[in-house]
Amino acid sequence: MVIVKKKKGESEDKLISRFKKKIIYSGLIPEIRERDRFKSKAEKKKEKKARVKHQIELEKKRNY
């Protein structure tokens, strides 16, 4: 958890920029992205199969 307290005489813009920096340095953003993009094994397998199929179709087009 990131806590940022406003310093005396600090503007809101500076406060927001300090907050953003703390979030980035703490490593929260990559972790949130990983959790948000979670895929089951079945979904990963299905995507891999579709990717291979697409590559095969591209190779067929290139060989003509």
Number of C-alpha atoms within 10 A of each C-alpha: 6 9 7 11 9 12 9 6 6 10 10 10 9 12 14 13 11 15 15 14 10 16 15 12 9 13 10 13 11 11 10 10 10 10 9 9 8 10 11 9 9 9 11 12 12 11 12 12 12 12 12 11 12 12 12 12 11 11 11 10 9 8 6 5
